[in-house]
Amino acid sequence: MPQILNWQKSSFSGNQANCVEIASDGELIHIRESDDPAAIISTTKAKLAAWLQGAKAGEFDHFTH
């Protein structure tokens, strides 16, 4: 039986189904879009922390411009 995850929606998500959600099962972090909940990206806490550090430093800003 699959584990039920407690999904948390980003406060920066828009009102038009642009919602990013995140959950943890203790070992992995899972990320999905609320309008396509079957498509889930899973990663470790360390890898997500490294990615977030890069995002905060602006390393991925060129993708949104």
Secondary structure, 3 states (H helix, E strand, C coil): CCCCCCCEECCCCCCCCCCEEEEECCCEEEEEECCEEEEEEEEEHHHHHHHHHHHHCCCCHHHCC
